[in-house]
Amino acid sequence: MEQHEFQAEVKQLLDLMIHSLYSHKDIFLRELISNGSDALDRLRFEGLTHPEWMPAAEQQIKLDVDKTRRTLTVHDNGIGMTKDEMIQNLGTIARSGTQEFLRLLKERKEQGLPPELIGQFGVGFYSSFMVADRIVVVSRRAGEPHATRWESHGAGAFTVEETERESSGTSVTVHLKPVDEEDGIRDYTDEWVLREIVKKYSDFVAYPIRLPVERREIEKGADGKPKPGAKEEIVRREETLNSMKAVWTRPKSEVSEEEYKEFYKHLSHDFVDPLETIVARMEGHFEANVLLFLPAHQSWDVLHGEKRHGIQLYVKRVFIMEECRELIPDCLRFVRGVVDSESLSLNVSREILQQDRQIRAIRAFVVRKVLDALKGVLQADRDRYATFWKEFGAILKQGLYGWEENERKDALLHLVLTGSSQSGDGFTTLAEYVTRMKPGQDAIYYLTGLTPESVAQSPHLEAFREKGYEVLYLTDPVDELWSQAALEFEGHKFQSVGKGEVELGPKDEKKEEEERQETAGSYKAVLDGLREILAEDVKEVRLSTRLVASPACLVSAEKDYSPQVDELMRRMGQKVERKKRSLEVNPKHELLIKLRSCFEKDPKAPDLQNYARLLYGQALLAEGSQLPDAASYGRLIAELMTKAL
């Protein structure tokens, strides 16, 4: 026997579980049944290549109760686990962001919200400790000769040892706490309690969930009447508790909203209702039933680690694949659901899927239905859609630069929400932006940055704000990619106000700028001097059309990424070539007027070197970038203050 310590965060989690943080304790059985169903699905999938692993008996989940010992055991004859898998899966919350889970749990408790977060972080198994003093797990991996026994009292440690099990699968024995109705602990050895829980949460599970029951019966004759003199006897038999009706095959009119919600929770191991349910039937050359769900929040794996695609593939109601990547693009990978095709063959492989014309047709159907559903939510309930966008907007926008289907990009653009210089604390759609464009405005103006606050304070916006032009605030890293993908929205191109040269307004509004350019010769000395001093840092120094209150700003070339993205790529270990940008100066600013006089008097004056460096550093700080040499910049400011004082 080996003893192991739980992961530190698991100890905290178990402490919360054991001390009755959750009020709905019945869900522990749903989680154990879902785990068993997943194990059976995995065995069916593995059995395609290892038919010898399939059990001789029917695949099923079985509940056993022992009223005397007060135990409830959940058996399955699925894929099972090896010793290492049991240590990993039952001793740690692998890849599940436990600290984040505990933080959210604490926040919800402080806000007086129900702590219904089981499922988001892979902690379903641990919910059994809400009702258990001790848990014993015996599991044997398909294809392995021996089984492993795992045991814990939930007090910080667990033991594992080799044991025997007749066939592959897993048995979880929960040693139940005393019944305490006030604390939500019911008698989980009672047949009718188990029936109620299975009917409520797991009626749609595709495998039979069986329970041995005892009935008092009298032997009957051929006429169906009790035989004369027959005595009542106790008969023990197994009864199936769930209907096993695939919810996606039933007409929508026959399925309640609650059934869809429970199926989603079973499928996704989420504890929160989905944002939207999509039920559709594909007919024609290819046939398929589609049941999809838009989650209300991110699961822990959507943005981090390996990308997961939550659509299961069935063929004629036979489970084929857990995560069918071919059915949905990466930008919609948060969608959960089931696709059951009548047209595909049962021996379909991933290699075949990649080339299959039917799969491409189903994929197009699925994508269209998802985008239509999102459009419907946006139009019907703006607040609900805004909540969705905060969770998944950054993922959805990945499709704007990675999708080959231009018509899908257009549909995605109509779904984009973003802050802007005129939206206050709220969001605007691109369609709403276009209705507010000024007469003669051809481009959709935007500015990228790290946060809406930093973008709103950027000097690049000054002229746009003064002349009443609305600018979109794009603050997700993915915005840097799609905004440069030469996309158009309703005939308008996207133009960054922080890149290249800008021209605002029709010809008559540019008269002032044309006059300024005519007198640019008067700034020749200062522009030439700054170019020479800052030659290693900037590629050009020019008069600005976008500055009103600030003395200077840095402007990237049209196709260059922002400095924030370059810095992010450096932190990820990628080599990023340093790109020089243009320094734009404001000829109306008093600082530039005085600098012009200094350069005209003596362009080689020693102080001009320091002034140029300070001007360049100020432009960096104004856009939120880091100074290349903060210590030197600080010394220059100290020297300037000393002279001034």
N, C-alpha and C positions, 0 to 999 in steps of 0.2 A: 504493500500500500504506500502511495506517495501522497504527501500533503503539500498543498500549494496555497499561496496567499492570493486573495482577490486583488485585482487592480485597485489602486487607491480610490479612484472615482466610483468604482462599483460599490465599495464599502459605504460611501456617502449615499449612493442611490438606494442600497438595501436598507439603510437606516431610515430613509424617507418612506420606502415601501412598507416596512414592518410597522412603522408608527402611524399607519392609517392615513397617509396623505391623500390617497385616492378613496373616493366615496363609492365608486362603482366597482366593487370587488369581483363581481361575476365575470368581468372581462378576462380574468386569468384563464378561464376555460376556453374562451374564444381564441386566445393567443396560442394555447397548447394545441388546439385543433387545427388552427391555421398552420402552425409549424409542421404538424403531421401531414397535412394536405400538401404542403410544399415538398416534404420529403418523398411523398408518393409521386408527385409530378416529376421530381428529379430522377427517380428510379425509372419511370416510364421513358423519359428522355434518354437516360443512359442505356436502357434496355434495347434501344434501337441498334446500338453497336455491340452490346453485351447481352444477348437474349438469355444467356444462362443465369444472369442475375435476377431475372424476373421470378417472383415467388410462385409456387405451385398453387397456393390458395389465392382467393380473390383479394385484390388490394382493398384495404379497409382501415378504418380507425375504430378502435374498440375501447369502450370505457368499462372499467372494473371497479366495483366498490366493495369495501370491507367495513361494515358498520361497527364491528367489534374493535378493530384496530384503528378505525376512523381514517381510512386511506382512500384516495381516489387515484386510479392509474389510467393514463392515456397511452394506449398502445398504437403503433402503426407498423406496417411491414414495408416501409419505404427504403430510402437509400442508406440510412444509418450514418454513424460517425466513427472515425478512428479515434484512438486515444488522444493524439495531438489535436485533432479537430475539436474534441470535447474540451480539452484544456483551453484552447483558443476561443471557442464559441461560448462556453459557459463560465469562463474565468475572467474574461475581459469583455468590454464592449468595443469590439474591434472596429476601428474606423468610424465610430458612431458619434464623434464629437461630444463626449460625455460632459466636459466642462460647459459647453454651450447648452446642453440639455439642462444641467443643474442651474445655470444662470437663468434660463427662461422659466424654469420651474419656480425659482425664487421670485422672479418678477411677477409672474401670474398670481402667486400667493399674496404678494404685497398689494397687488391691484384688486384683490378680492375675486379673481377669476378662477373658474374650475381648472385644476391642473391636468387637463386631459391631453397629455403629450405622449403617452405610450404609443409606440409605433413609429414616431418620427425619428427615433434614434436607435432602433433595434433593441429595445429593452423589454420586449414582450415577455420573454421567458421569466425575467426577474419579477414580473407582476405576481407570480405564484406565491412569492414570499409574503404577500399581503394576507394570505389565508393559511399559510403553512408554517409549522414549526421545523420541518425538515423535508428536504426534497432528495429523492434518489432517482438517478437516470441510468438506465442500462441500454447500451446501444452497440450494434454490430454493423460495420460498414459492409455493403454488398461487395462480394469478392474477397473478403477477409475471413480468416478461420476463427478468430477469437473476438470476444466482445469486451467492452470496458464499462466499469461501474463508477459512477460519479456521485458523490454525496456531499451535502452541505446543510448546516443549520442556519446559514445566512449570517453568521457572526464574524465574517472576515476571512474565513479559510474554507477550503474544500479538499476532499480526498479523491484519488482515482486509483483503481486497481483492476487487474485483469479478471474477467469472469467468463461465463458461458451464456450463450443465447442460441436457441435452436435455429433461428434464421435471421436474415438481415432485418433491420428496423430499429425502432427506439421505443422504450417504455419509460414514461415519466410518472413516478409515484409521489403523490403529494400527501404528506402526513399532516392532516388538517388540524387547525386550531379548534378549540371549543366553539360551538355555535354562539354567536353574539349578534342578535338582530339589530341592536342599537348601533353597533359598529359596522353593520353591513355584511357580517359574516353569516351566511345561511348554512343550512345543513346540506353540504355538497355530496353526501352519501344518499340523499333522498332521490328516488327515481323521478319524481315529478318536478323537482327543482332542476335536475339535469335536463329533463325533456324541455322545460321552459327556456333554459339558456340556449340549448342547441337550436331550438325552433327560432328563437329571436335572432341569434347571431350567425348561425352556421347551417341554416336549412338548405342553402344553395351549394354547399360544398359538393364537389363532383364525385366524392367517394362515400360509400355508406358509413355512417357513424352508428355503431351498434352498441347495445347495452343489454347484458343478461338480466332478465326479470323473472320474478316468481309469481305464479298465478294459482289460485285455488280453483281446480276444475273437477267436474264429475264426468266420468266416461259416458259417452253418448252412443246411441245405436244408429242404425242406418237412417232412421226417420228423424234424426236430429234431436231426439228426446233422451233424457237421462235413462240409462239402463236400470231396470228394477234392482234394488239392493246395492247399486253402485255407491261407493263412498267417495267423498271429496278428497282429492289428493293435490299435493303441491307439485306443480309442473314448472320446470325451469327451462327457459328458452331465450334466444337472442331476438331482440326487436330493433328494427332500424328507426332511428330518431329523426332523420332528415329526409326531405323529399328528393334531393339530388337533381332537381330540375334546373338545368342550365338557364340562368335568368336571362341571358342574352338571346335565347331561342324563343322566348315567350313574347307574345304581342305586348307592346308598350301599355296598352289599355288594361292588361291583366296584371301588371307589376306596379306595386305602390312605390311612392317616393322613398319610403322607409326601407323597402327591400333593396332598392338601388343603392342607397346610402350604406347599408350593411354589407352589400357585396363589394362596394368600393373599399370599405375598411378591411374586409377580408383579403382583398386583392393587394392593397397597398400597405397594409399594416399601419395605417394612419388611424388616428383617433378622432380626427376632425372631419366634419361633413365636407364633401367636395364642393367646389365653387359652382360647377355646372356639370350636368349629365347629358351625354350625346348618344342618342339611340338612332341607328340608321340601318337600312337594308339595301345592299348593293345588288342590283338585278341586271340581267342582260346576258352578254356572253360569259361574264364571270359573276358568280354569286357569292355573297358573304354577309354574315351578320356582324354588325359593328356596335360595340358598347364601350364608350370612352368617357373618361372623367377628367375634368380640369381641377387640379388640387387647389385648395385655398391658401396653401403656404408651401415653401420650399422644404423638401426632404433634405437630410444632411448630405446626400451624395450628388445633388444636382450640379452644384458648382465646383465641388472638390473631388479630386481623385478621378478614377475612370468614369467616363460618361455612361450612364445607364439609360436604357430605353424601356419604359415600363409597359409595353404592349405585348401581351401573350398571344401566341399563334396557336389556334386549334384548327384541325381539319376534320370535318364531320363530327364535331364534339370530342375529338381525341386530342389530348394535349400534345403539342409538338415542340414548342420552344418558349422558354421563359422570357427572354428579352429579344424580340425580333427587331433588330436594328434596321432591317430593310423596309419596314413598314412605316417609318416616320423619320424625318430629318433631325439632325442634332438640335436645331433651334426649337424643336417641339418635344424634346426628350422628357420634359416634365409631365407629359400626358400619360395617364394610366388607363388600362383597359384591356379588352379582349377583341380579337378578330377571329371569327370562325368561318372558314371558307368551305364551300361545298365543291369547289372546282379543283383544288390542289390534290396531289396524291399524298398518301400517308407516309411514304418514304422520302419526303422532300428533305433536302439537306441545305445547309447554309450556302454552299457553292451553287446549288441550283437556284436558290432564292435570288442570288445576285444577278442572275441572267433571266429570270422568269418574267415573261410579259404579263402574266396574271398578277404577280406581286406588284409590278410597277403600276398596273391599273388600280389595284387595291390601295396602294400608297397614295396615289393622286386623289382617290375618293376620300381617304382618311384625312389628308391634309386639307382638302376643301371643306369638309365637315367641321374640322377644328377651327379653321379661320372664320367660317360662317358663324360658328357659335360665339367666338370672341367678339366678332362684329356685333352680334345680337346683344351681348352683355354690355358692350360699350354704348350702344344706342339706348338700351332700356334702363340701365342702372349705372350711371357714371361713377358714383362713389364705390360701388362694388368692383367695377373695372379698375379704378385707380388703385384699390387694394391689391388686385391681381398684378397690376403693372409694377408696383413696388417690389413684388416678390419675383416676377419672372420677366420683366421688361428687358433686362440686360441679356437674358438668354434668347428671347424672341428676336432681338435685333441682330443676332448672329446670322440669321437667314438673309439679311439685307446684302451681305457681301459674299455669302457662300453658296447661294442658290442659283442654279442655272435657269430656272423657270422665271422669266421676267414678269409674267402675269402674277406669280405668287409674291414677288417683291412689291408689286404695286399694292396688293392686298395687305401686305405687312406694313407698308408705309401708312396706310389708312388706320392702322391700329396703334401707331406710335403715339405715346404721350411724353411731353417734355415740359420743363419749365421754360420761361422766357422773360424778357425784360418788361413785358406787359401782363404777365399772368399772376403776379404777386406770389403768394405761397402755393398756388395751385398749379394745375397742368393745362396744357393746350394741345389740341390735335393739329396735325399739319393742315387739314382742311379748314379749321378755324383760323389758323395763321394766314392762309391764303386770302380769306375774306377780309382780313384787316390790312393787307398789303397796300402801300401808297400807290397812287396813280403813276404809271410809268415804271414801277419797280418790277424788274424781271427775275431777280434771284431771291431765293429763300436764305436769309442771313442766319448764321449760327456761329457760336464760339465754343470750343471745347475747353475743359479744365477738370480739376480734381473734385471740386464741390460747387454747388450753385452759388454759394456765398463768395467764393474766390472769383468765379466768372463774373458775377454782378459788379464786382469792384474793379474789374480790369479796365485799364485806360483805353483799350481797343474799342470800347463801346461808346466813348464820349461823343463823337460826332453823330453816331447813329441815334443815341438818346436825345441829343439836342435837336436833331431834325425829325424826330418822331418815327424812326424806323425800328420795328420790332426785331429782336435778335433772340434766337433759340439758345437755351443753355444745355449743352450736351456734356454730361459729366460722367458717363460710363466709359471705361477704356475701349469697349467695342465701338463706340461712336467715332473714334479716330479712323477705324477701318471702313465702315460703311459710308461715312460722309465723303470719302474720297473715291467712292466706287462709280463715279459718273452717273449717279441716279438722277432721275427727274420725278417731280411730283406735280401732276396736272400741268405739265409743260414748263415748270420752273426748275432750274438747276439749283443746287446747293452751293453757297459761297461762304467761306470762312471769313469773318471780319478780322481774324488774327493772322491772315496769310495774304501774300501778294499785295497789289495795290487796289484800292477801292474807289469807285466813283458813285456818289450819291445823287440821286435826283435827275430830272431831265436837264437838257442843255442850259436853260435859263438859270437853273439853280447852281450851275457850276461856274457862273461868271466870276464870282469872287475868287474861286480857286485858279481860274485861268489868269486873272490879274496877278495873283500871287506868284504864279509860275513865271510871268513876264518880268517880275522884279526879283527873281531868284538869284540873279547875279549879285545882288547885295549880300547874299549869304554864302557866296562862293568861298570866302576865306574860312569861315567856320566849318563848312562842310568838308572842305579839303583838309583842314587841320585835324578834324575828328577822324576822318578816314585814315590819315597817316598814323595817328596815335593809337587807334583801335584796330589797326590792320590785322592783328593776330586773332581778334575776337569777332569782328563783323566783316561782312563782304561788301556792304554798301551803307552809306549814310545819305539820307534824303529827307526833303521836307515832307511833312505828314499831312494827309487829308482826313485823318481819323481822330486826331487829338484836339481837345478843346481846353481842358484844365491842366493836364499833365505836360511836363517838358519833353518827355521822350518815351518811346516804347520799342520793343523788338518785334520784328515781323518775320515769319517763316516764309519759305517759298511755297507755292501752291501745292505741291505734291509731297512736301515733307511732313513727318509726324511732329506733334507738339513736343516740347522738351520734357513734359511730364511723362509721356509715353516712352521716350528714350530712356528716362531715368528708371522707369518701371522695368524695361527690358534689361537694363544693366543689372538691376537687383536680382533678376532671374538668371543671371550668369551669361547673358548673350552679349556678344561683342557689338557695340553700336558705334559707328563712325561719327565723329564730332562734325556737326554741320554748322557753318557760319550763317548767321541771320542778318537781316538788314536792320539798321538803327534808324528809326524815324524820329525827327525832332519837330517840335511845335514852334514855328516862327513867330507866333503871337505871344509866347510865354516870355515873361520878363527875364528869366534866366538865359534864354537863347539870345535875346536882344543884347544883354550885357556880355555874353560870351562872344558875340559877333564883334563888339567893340574891342574886346581884349585881343582877339585874333587879328584884327585889322591893325592894331597898334604894334604888336610884337608876336607873331605866330610861333616864335621859339621860346617864349617866356616859360620858365620852369613850372609855374603854378598851373599852366594849361594842361600839363600831363595829368596832374591830380584831379582837375575839374572834369576832364574827359572820363577818367576812371570812375569818379563818383557818379557822373551822369549814366554811364553804362551799368553800374551796380544798382542805381535807383530803378532803371528799366527792368532789370532782372527781378528785384524784390517786388515791383508792382504787379508782375504776372505770377508771382508765387514760386519762382525758381530759386535755387540755392546759389549763393555767391561762390565763385571758384576759389576765392581766398578771403574768407570773412575777416581774418585777423588783420590783413593789410587794409581792407576797407574800413575797419574800425579805427585803425591808426590815422587814416586820411581824414576821417570825420573829426577825430580828436585834435589834429593839427589845425583844421579849418576853424573849429570852435575856439581854439586858443588864439588864433590870429584875430578872429572877430571880436573876442572879449577884450 
